Amino acid sequence: MDIQAIREQFPILSRAVRGKPLVYLDSAATSQKPRAVIDAESRFYREANSNVHRGIYLLSEEATDAYENARARVGRFLRAPDRSEIVFVRGATEALNLLAHGLGRSRLKRGDRVVATVSDHHANVVPWYMLQEERGTTLEYVGVDDTGHLRLDEYDRWFDGRTKVVTLPHVSNVLGTVNPVREIADRAHAAGAVVVVDVAQSAPHIPIDVVALGADAVAFSGHKTLGPTGIGVLWARRELLEEMPPWMGGGSMIEEVHAGRISYREPPAKFEAGTPNIAGAIGLSVALDFLEGIGWEDLARHERSMQARLFQNAEERLGKKIRIFGSRDVREREAVFSFALEGIHPHDIASILDAEGIAIRAGRQCSQPLMDRYGVGAMARASPYLYNTIEEIDRLYDALDKVVKVFA
């Protein structure tokens, strides 16, 4: 894996920040984009810009073909049984809201239960909470232990016939923990529940097979997988898509509209009202080609080497001054490294790192229940990706040494 050759494909990595070479360690928030993705979006607007599914002319036919080819490409990426199960949305957040809205009307009634986890992103908590407020369902949570692993025994109390949806992250956006989705899914299905999996943090790092996962629906965002912002994916079993009502109304999703009578198209069109993000879908398709072209095994080796360096430097350079959240076993986590420095607010850490040209995340990480679980108001998070280097991990710790000295 030629890291330098890969880095050269990302134009933004050549810029300076605060007079220092950029070290971008916030890929769990959004990944940077390779030139191929940027060019693909630009090429669409230069050469084929038109609407899809409605024009009887060459430009529209080309745009429609490119858009539907992107759907097929995403289907292959997820190992989905049928490309018609792929719904394009704005991102994982919209996909999860769509599911909560749809399942809340097709399968859930007052008193039914949804079980999430304290390690879920807010995008997989708030929609179900809103459903609870609106329709009288209940929302419960499975906890995590000190190393960030789900307390699997806690599921036992919820599998009593009332639980209709079990939702969880494949990988925690805070801890990097890889959850045993298939084991949980098998138990949930035996209890009659639908399984929703947020794969937004796993899709950039490990191959996804929706059937092998045992999921009934998954969601991910293009912008975390080297793709554009504003494009995401919902995959759900055909049966669920057919039974759920439309998410939004408008053009493209209707079969016929008459005064007093409206009929809807079959999925996925039923959930894609209006003009979609055509360029975004095309860019996502190219991003997935780029990502899979790296090779999953090579990517895993590279990311584990960076994780190992993160832990090594923490122990050797900061010792007891740093608190690391989650497991320290790089074999059971992905490249998300959340930490705190004793007596120093994460916002102060991020500000000083920014002065050194280093970008990290600081705050609640869109996972406040997990902050509550660990008894902190915020965390700092470094999330390296395929374009980062061991030298950049060392630069991070050089800067953290400065942070500690400033607040000594």
Sequence and secondary structure as in RCSB ss.txt:
>XXXX:A:sequence
MDIQAIREQFPILSRAVRGKPLVYLDSAATSQKPRAVIDAESRFYREANSNVHRGIYLLSEEATDAYENARARVG
RFLRAPDRSEIVFVRGATEALNLLAHGLGRSRLKRGDRVVATVSDHHANVVPWYMLQEERGTTLEYVGVDDTGHL
RLDEYDRWFDGRTKVVTLPHVSNVLGTVNPVREIADRAHAAGAVVVVDVAQSAPHIPIDVVALGADAVAFSGHKT
LGPTGIGVLWARRELLEEMPPWMGGGSMIEEVHAGRISYREPPAKFEAGTPNIAGAIGLSVALDFLEGIGWEDLA
RHERSMQARLFQNAEERLGKKIRIFGSRDVREREAVFSFALEGIHPHDIASILDAEGIAIRAGRQCSQPLMDRYG
VGAMARASPYLYNTIEEIDRLYDALDKVVKVFA
>XXXX:A:secstr
  HHHHHTT GGGG EETTEE EE BTTT     HHHHHHHHHHHHHT   SSS  SHHHHHHHHHHHHHHHHHH
HHHT S GGGEEEESSHHHHHHHHHHHHHHHT  TT EEEEETTS GGGTHHHHHHHHHH  EEEEE B TTS B
 GGGGGGGTTTTEEEEEEESB TTT BB  HHHHHHHHHHTT EEEEE TTTTTTS   HHHHT SEEEEEGGGT
T  TT EEEEE HHHHHHS  SS STTSEEEEETTEEEE  TTGGG  SS  HHHHHHHHHHHHHHHHH HHHHH
HHHHHHHHHHHHHIIIIIGGGEEE S   GGGB S EEEEETTB HHHHHHHHHHTTEE EEE TT HHHHHHHT
 S EEEEB  TT  HHHHHHHHHHHHHHHHHT 
